[in-house]
Each structure stands twice: as structure tokens, then as C-alpha cells.
Amino acid sequence: MKIILFEDQLVSEFYPFALTRHVAQLRWGAKTILEKWERFFAEVQLNSNRPLFNEVPQQDALWINARFTPTPEMLDVVNKCVDGVGYRKNGIAVVFNGTGEDMISDWKEMSEIKGELIQKTDLFAQLSAQLKLDIQISEMEPTTKVEGALYFSGPTTDFYCASSAKIKGAIFNTEEGPIWIDANAEIMEGSVIRGPFYLGCNSVVKMGAKVYGPTVIGPHCKVGGELGNVSFQGYSNKAHDGFLGNSVIGNWCNLGADTNCSNLKNNYGIVKQYNYTSDSFESTGLNFCGLMMGDYSKCGINTMWNTGSVTGVCVNFYGAGFPTKFLPDFYWGDADQGEKYDFKKAIETIEIVMSRRGMVLSERDRKVLTELHEKSSL
């Protein structure tokens, strides 16, 4: 069965992360939404109204909203979805069997199905359930003998560790949820980790780190200091001391030493955050909300991020003082003033950073960055 994951009309709600990827390529839990569906279907492709992220044209297939994950209830609906029939939830298209052009011809309300369409803040706020789902669909077997642990609390049946992972003198607690350490990952001496927690392939937790779950560290990351309820999409570093909480960090980002982020307002009120769709600051409905950092962005040492901060793609912030709560794509500067990051210099830095991991910038990603630079409000 051919599966096509499509982006709906709310794709801009996922900026800055969806500025550089299809919504299905967002990491939600240990795996991306695309990777979750690929566990069940051999052929999964992506459709988007944005040409640079579109893989397939309109055609007969099973169309699934990229904001929905393959829960058992959702898979039951997908397997029963016959030709010409679709389902929606709260007026949003969820799944349809046919062509994309026919997607509104015949609907059935999906009110009996559990699960919600993902919102941007769910990338950190709903990590626990997604991590448990990823363990379930990956058919993980627990590692009942915890090698290298200094101390372990909670059920060992909630501990999953690849044989190639390295652990030295760490403290683990699975009382609140599972811990999953993936292939070639490393946890250094003195680290304290409370589940739910996932450490991706080839990622490193530095010495003495304190990690509160639910937290997900994607592949090829280095993290240290104090983390609480954070999602690193992948290939990014926060290698030194400093606090980061209730946040999402994109790909290829770097947070300088002693970077700190406020995740709670002084008045304990609901956090507002920049919304790309309305071009205004809107309520997140959350009391705890930290930093949303787009791909390829960086900040210098001792950076202090306000509650509910958002940075675009390829931002380079440095210097004293709090950055404003929204920094547009290709912002280069400090708290007082910024200018447009020179595109050639930005690409040169990206290529150097990627080459350190044996990777190269694809032509599609170069085109994406070119468009974002041209459209930057700076």
C-alpha cells in the first residue's frame, strides 16, 4: 500500500522548524513522524504545497495528514479506509483513500479515534507518550542488566540500551518513564538522568549533566549542563553548563557555554510566543515554555534567552543582554542591533560544520536557504 503524508493548511504553525523540512520530518519522540510510519509501510512519500518539499503529485494512494502518528487506533482506521472514503477530525483532513483532489468528496467524522493532531509545542510538551509509542512500535527489548551505572532506581524493564552504547558511572531513574540509549551513544561520568529519556545514535551526554525527562536528544548531539523537557532534533550541541527547559532545538545548532533559558515567567502566567501565521505574539496555553531555535542557528557564551523565545533559521546571536523574543532568519548581531547575515559566509560555516560529521549540504537545502535569505525581514 502506498502511503502519502501530506501537509495541511497549518504548516506555518510549525515554523521555524518546518521552514527547512516537511512536517513529517519533525522529530517527535525518539523518531520523526516519517520514521514512525515507515515502520508499518514499505513505501511512504511526502506531499506538500511547497514545491521544494514535495516528492509526489496528486495520485491514487492512502493520504495521511503528516501531523498524525501511527497509534494503534490510527492504524486501525488506516487499514479500514476503503477507496473514496476519508476521515477528518475537528474539520481537519486526517486520512483519505483516493487522490488528493478527491479528498473532500466523502467524509466520516473521526471522533471515535483517540489521538490529536500535533501542535508545535507538542514537540516538547507531549514527548512522554511519543517516546513510549516509539519503543512500542520499534519492538524494543529491555536491557535488564545495566552496565556502567553508578546507581539505578526504578524498573530495569524500562531501560533500553544498544550493545554499542558506552556508559561510565552514570545515575539512572526510570520511576517516571523509560530510558532508551541508542547505538554508539555515550553517557559520561557523573551524569544523572531521569526518564522518560532518549539518547540518539552517536550522541553524547557530557560529564556531570543533569537531565530531567521527558527529554529527547536526536542523533549526533552533545549535551551538558541542566536539561528539562527538551527536544534536540539532531546534529546540535549544548555541550557546556547552563539551563535549557521546555524547548526545541533544530538541526545543526550550537549553544555557547553557560547559555541559559527562562522557561517560566516571574508572574507564573501563560507564556506568549511569536506566531509566524499571524505575525504576532500569541498565547501558548502553557506556563512552561522556553526556546524554539530554528536550524543552523547559534548563540555565544553567556546568552540569556527570555521565556518563550523564537529564533529563525541561520541566526547568529552574541554579546550581553537578552535577545528580543523573536529573531528573524539570518539575524546576525547582539541585543542592541543586528544585520542580515551574509549568505556566502553563512553557507561556508554550514558546510564546515557539516563536513565535521562527514556530511554535505544538499542542493535542495541550499535552495531552501537561498529562498529564506531572500525573504528575510532584515
SULDAJO-V448685 format. One line per field, one symbol per residue. phi: phi as a letter, one per 20 degrees, with the letter a starting at -180 (. if undefined). psi: psi as a letter, one per 30 degrees, with the letter a starting at -180 (. if undefined). burial: 1 if it has 16 or more other ideal C-beta (glycine too) atoms within 10 Angstrom, else 0. A space follows every 10 residues. Layout:
phi=???
psi=???
burial=???
This chain:
phi=.edcedeefd gffdfefefd afgfefecnf cfgffffffd cfcccdcbfe gfdeecefaf aeecffeddf fgfffffgfe fegndccccl ndfdbbdqdg fefdfbccfe feefocffdg ffgdfcfgff fffffffelf dfdfdefnff bccofffddc bffefcccld dccdfdrfcc degmfccegn fccdffbcdf gmecdfgmfc cdefccdffl dccbmdcblc cefqlcccec fpdcclccdf emdbdfgmfc cfcbffemef eebfdffelb ecfemdedbd dddfgmebcf fmfdefgmfc dfemecdbne nffffcdfgm fcrdfebbcf fgfffffgfg ffffffdmcc fffffffgff ffffegff
psi=kkkjkkkafg effgkfeffg lkefgkjjaf lleeeeefff kejklkkkfj efgkfkaklk ljkkkfgkli leeeeeeeff jlkgklklkh gkkekkjble fgfgejlkkh ffklllkkle fffefheeee eeeeeeffhk kljfjjkfke kkklkffgkk kkfflkkjhl kkjgefllkj jakglkjlkg kkkklkkkjl kglkjlkgkj kklkkkjalh lkkabkkjik jjelhlkifa llkkkhlkka khlkklkgkk kkgklfgglk kklkjeefhl klkfgkejkc kjjlkgllkl kgkjklkhkk kakhkjklll lkllfkklkh kjaafelllk kkeeeeeeee eeeeffggll kleeeeeeee eeeefkf.
burial=0011111101 1011111111 1111111111 1111111100 0001111100 0010000000 1111111111 1001001100 1000011110 0011111111 0110000001 0010101101 1111111111 1111101000 0110010010 0001000111 1100101001 1111001111 1101111101 1111111111 1111110011 1111111111 1111111111 1111111111 1111111111 1111110011 1111100000 1111110000 0001010111 1111111111 0011111111 1111111100 0011111111 1110000101 1010011011 0011000000 1000100110 01100100
